[in-house]
Amino acid sequence: MKKRFIVVGIAILLAFGCILAVTPYSSAQAKNIIKGDTKENITIVQTRLQELGYYTIRVDGIWGSKTLAGVKNFQRDYGLIVDGIVGAKTEKALGVTLKTSSSSSVSSADLNLLARCVYAESRGEPYTGQVAVAAVVLNRVKSSKFPNTISGVIYQPLAFTAVADGQINLTPNDTAYKAAQDALNGWDPTNGCLYYYNPATATSKWIWSLVVELRIGKHNFARG
């Protein structure tokens, strides 16, 4: 009987561990994950990698394949774990000091709502595309053309299809939470775009008049 209780206890602990494993990034964790960190931190890393010969293109503060490759090559040459994550050891080896994320001021309710929007609007899209959807919401919050809160932007009448058809109420997955947190921490793959749409399903004539800045997955992104 004791053995049975022990097995059950271990199973509960393992299950609890799995729940913890999918918890969204905290602001403290964000400091060690450049992809989900601020543009300023990405610029710091790119500049240092460029000085060391691991990054040869323009420093732009955008996390991309070249930056990831540069970090991994640096880690490989310096005997570090090759994971592309600028954690404490890689940060020290690079000789840089990253700044702590400022997204801690965002409420858990806003994070949850943003993750729900990401999940409802872009699940199945490339991860960068999911971050981009969250970034568009945040860009609208900053713009004088839109409401100045996350909930105000998302629930603005006719703004998002997912609100109109009820998908905003779906439970987001861990990827959606991570994408929302990455955007809150400053990663904007759209470089300031305020609009996005799927050209295969868009019915608004007005949306087609916008100049498309880039396309990620099935979505076109425009500044407006």
N, C-alpha and C positions, 0 to 999 in steps of 0.2 A: 504493500500500500504506500509506503514511504517513497519508493521508487516512482510510483505513478504520480505522486504530488510533485516530486522533483522535476519530472518530465514536463508536467503541465506548467510549473513555474517557469522553466526555461523557455517554453513556447510563448508564454505571456511576455517575458522580457524581450524575446526576439521580435515579437509583434510590435511591442512598444518602441523598440529600436528602429524598426522600419518606419513607424510614424514620424519619429524624430528626423529620420533621414530625408524626408520630403518636405521638411519645414522650409518656407521661403527664406531667401538670403536676408540676414540682418545687416544693419549698416556697418557693423564691425567686420563681418565677413566680406563685405563689398570692397574693403580696402585691399584685400588680397586677390581679388578677381578683376583683372584689368578690363575684361570684356564688359563687365557690369559696373565699371567704375566711371568716374567723371572724365570728361574730355581732357581736362587739365592733366590728370594722371596718365592718360594714354599718351599725351604729348610728351610728358616727362620721360616715359619709357622709350618712346620712339626716338627722341632726341639722344638719349644715352646709347641706345642700340646703334644709332647712326654713327655716333662718335667712335664706337667700337667696331664698326664695319659689319654689323649684323642686319642693318636696315638701310637700303640704298635709295628709296624713293622719297617723295615729299612728306615731311612731317605734317599730318593733318588732324591728329587727335581722334581718328576714327579707327576702331578695332577692325582689322581685316586679316585676310590670309597671310599677307606679307609680315604684318606685325606678329601674328601667332608663330609663323615660321622663324622669325628673328629671335623671339623669346626661346623657342625650343632649341634652336641651334646654339644659342648662348648657354642654355642650361646643359646641353650635351657636352660642350667644350669645357665647362667649369665643373663637371662632375655632379651636377644637381639632378633631381628627379625631372625627367623630361615630360612635363604635363601642360606646358604653355600657360601655367598660372603663376603670376608674380606674387608669390607668398613671401613670408618674412625672409627666408634664406635667399631667394632670388633677388628680392629687393636689396638686401645687404650686399650681395655679390655684385649687383649692378652699380652700387654706390649711390643710390637715389633714395629720397624720402617721399613716399606717397602721402597724399592728403586724405584724411578721413572723409567719407561720404557725408553729405549734408541732408540726406533723404530721411533721416530719423524723425523729422518733424511731420512727415506724412502719417496720417492716422491709419490704423489697421483696416478701418472701414473703407477708406479711399483706396488702399492697396487691393483690398478684396474686390471692390467695384471695378477697378482698372483691370484686374486679372479676369474678371467675368467678361468685360468688354473684349479683351484680347481673345479669350477662348471662344466667345460667341461669334466674333467677327473674322477670326483668322486661324482657328484650329485647322491643322493639316497643311498650313503654309510653312515655308522654311522658317527656322528660328529667327533669323534676322528680320523676316517679314512680320513676325509676331511682335518683336520689339518695335518695329517701325509703326505698327498700328497704335501701340501704347504711346509712342513718341508724338504721333499726330494729336492724340488727345491732350497731352501735356503742352504741345505747341499752341493749341487753341486756348488753353488756360492762360497762357502768357500773352496772347493776342487780344487787342482791344476790340476785335470783331466778334468775340465770343464771350460766354460767361467766364468768370474768373475762378471757378472751382471745378474739380474733376466731375462731381455729380452734376453740376450745372451743364457742363459740356456734353456729357454722355446722355443726359435726359432732355437736352434741348430738342424741341419738337422737330421731327423729320431728319434729325442729324444722323442717326445710326439705324440701319435696318434691323439689327439685333434687338433693339428696344421695341421697335414696332411689331416684330413677330414673336416677342417673348423669349427669345434665346438668351437675352441678357440675364435671365434667372437660372440658367444652367450652372452647375457646379464646375468651376475651373479646375484644370489639372495642374500638376506641379510646374510643367513647362510654362503655362500661362502666368503663374505667379512669378517665375524667374524672369520672364520677358517684361512683365510689369515693373519688377524691381530694377532690372537693368535700365529701363527707360527713366525711372525715377532717379537713378544714380547718374544720369547724364548721357547715356548712350543714345544717340539719335541717328539712325542709319539714313534718315530722309534729309538731313541737313536743313531742318526748319519747315518742312512741308506741313500744310494745314488740311489737305484733302487726300483721300485715296478712294479708288473704286476698282471694281472688276470689270474690265471692258467687255467681257463675255456676257455679263448680266445687267450692266448699268442701263437704266431707262431714262435718266434725266438728260435732257438736251443740253442743259447748262453745264453739267459736269464735263461734257465733251469739249467745251470751249476752253478749258484750262490747259495750260502748257505743262506737259508731262516732264517732270524732272528726272525720274528714274522708275524702273519697274523691278519689283521684288516678288518672285513667285507669280501669282495671278493678279496682283494688285499694281495699278499705276498710282504714282504719288505726285502731287502738284502743290505748288505754293499758293496759288490763288491770286 
